[in-house]
Amino acid sequence: MTRPQSAPDAQNPLLTDWTGPFGLPPFGAITPDRFRPAFDAALAAHRAEIDAIAADPAAPSFDNTIVALERGGRALDRVANVFFMIAGADTSDAIETIEREVSPLLARHNNALYLSRALYARIADLYARREALGLTPEQARVLERYHTRFVRAGGALDKPAQDRLAAINERLASLGTKFSQNVLADEKSYALMLEESDLAGLPDFARAAARAAAAERGAAGKYAITLARSSCETFLQFSSRRDLREKIFQAWIKRGENGGATDNRAAIAEMVALRAERAKLLGFASFADYRLDDQMAKTPAAARKLLDEVWTRARAKAQAERDALQEKIAAEGGNFALAPHDWRYYAEKLRKARYDLDEAEIKPYFQLDQMVAAAFETARRLFGLTFTPVDVPLYHPDARAYEVKDAQGRHVGLFIGDYFARASKHSGAWMTSLREQEKLVGDVTPVILNMCNFSRPAAGEPALLSFDDARTLFHEFGHALHGLLSNVTYPLLAGTAVPSDFVELPSQLYEHWLEVPEILQKYARHARTGAPMPQALLDRLLATRTFNQGFATVEYTACALVDLDLHGLAEPAGLDVGDFERRDLAALQMPAEIVMRHRLPHFQHLFSGGGYAAGYYSYMWSEVLDADAFEAFKETGDAFDPATAKRLREFIYGAGNLRDPAEAYKAFRGRLPAVDALLKKRGLADAAA
Ligand SMILES: [Zn+2]
């Protein structure tokens, strides 16, 4: 017996009420074939809700328009949250096929919502009368956000312009999906398979991880270096085999640029042209102008000013670092110029020489479990939260769930950590949610996830992190707290629904507590002996904080500048992506020994959905905020100062999008941030500008 694909299916576990523990989806019953019919039913249901609101004969009111919109689309949210979580963390051919099918459907659906002239008329009418509606501050913010969203989506444009926007949006959605699937395909299809004799220089933990990666690929007894950042960067840092370093580095930086079906360059050119066209239809000179208009930075010039201030200093520092590395090569009798695949290796050697510190000595002190505990303890001391492991059915055996409670023992939400790299997981690290906090339809508590790509240990061995990995863990956990502590009524404003140049504040700020001595002393314990990290080693580790920061800052800032330049093009038609990247970097005087942290053909922040398109500067923008915000704690002499933590919770972590970001920051800090703390943190304060 067959049934039409979109027939309502009362038994579909994605559409029934989730009555299991913590209202989690019944993962065991969710097979890939359930998603398409669930999407079809949920899209139709939401469409009917939208049409009913738009056609309501009653005069527009906050209730019959804004509240009705906020209450709608619940089934779709649930299906989409589960689907995209799985598509990121545990994908398969079946899931990828559905992803390609539904991404244009979702774009079409959003078009129907945001390009509805009847809906826009109701919202515009309410917005014009907003002062007279007797709204609470939160309601006024929700109305303002809806109005801005509709205007920015093209709700106020004429029909031909709207039709063109709709077509652009659908095409962009398909291209974005294809882009990220191509990157994953290039990552999955490559592994540098090595023999024991190829491992010169690699410490034990790296050998164990390479052995586990090979076993996962069915090559037990061999060693695999993969294109996951933690695998590849570790190899570049330690391997004394220059030929192999070059091999893996080339594969890494060529992701999405290998010709054939997974080459992303044509897709990028098309996306950039479509984005520019959309911006123009909406009355902006370029996509960057359009994008930044609704960010804290407001204009590309403001973002550029910050980046330029950092860039000149970072380049000067990187050049000094390069000279020191070249000297190191000469001192060892090497007769070659430092190349990009040499930088991490010689930087590690220099660090060892200068600070008597090597990664292999540090790493046993950074056990995954201990660092998770450290992130939890920080949240307890700042916000009174506790985390208790709970045994609930999840989507993958790697994932672990914790119930989160506040100081009074009240349920706050559920946190799920999924930390290991695997072939079915997209690269990078991110936070996502299965349910967001709100109070509109009862007291809804959040379910928040952190995804990372740390190297899986060999069987029976503890999972060890690099200091950078530990920082990533704290970073993503900061995002998680932004979701968990959210305390708003309307879903539109919940948690991380803030401008992208503000959303990295809670995450980057949280990284600072990893370096607080009382946290490190307690949680940085040796995997074998359980001994705390010796004070002298800890001091040396913290002393290296600004080591190699010229490199790190150049690697990042180049990406942010190229992104702004690319999306600042007014007429990008016929773009040659490789040529643009080369010319732009040359104009910026990019040091030849450093490659962009994400080259355009695999720059997922910009092209997998476009969340950070013309927005990669956000990390630096947020870093100005986080460096300055942590100073607020330092000024009290207590990294956990209760009064400062209380303001931080009220105005930042718990506040979602209740306020304009600049106002929120001022409410926390008493003033707007200054750039000095950032320059000091990166060791750039003294570098020549
Ligand atoms: Zn982040």
Residues whose N, C-alpha, C, O or C-beta is under 5 A from the ligand:
A	BS01	ZN	E504 S507
